[in-house]
């Protein structure tokens, strides 16, 4: 996977080149594309996942329902639908929420955030996800404050873009 190619984009999301996963994760100047999908149930809870130990960024941290990088030549929507299938084992309709730029310690991404609705059940990809659970905002904030959950940087940013107040 480290040799997958991603499109490099400018801050306006225009393609200006290509680079490998390894290169973009080590150079903040190489802006690349990613997606996130927030899956809500009929009670308004959001499904979050705990990333596996094998993830190349922020292993063992919690994040939104599913996420991933846009492979060179793919669209945001194609990637979001693929990630839902790969990570959660479902094919769901998705609605765009917002596109935003995210600067982390090690990389810079333009992320397209989508939302979807499902009560599950999900078939979690155990190579990528240790566990998953639906949370209300109150439950999530309690778990964060108690130290039982640590959110990934992009997970926190995505939740904030969805209007969730995170401590």
Order of alpha helices (4+ residues) and beta strands (2+ residues): beta-beta-alpha-beta-beta-beta-beta-alpha-beta-beta-beta-alpha-alpha
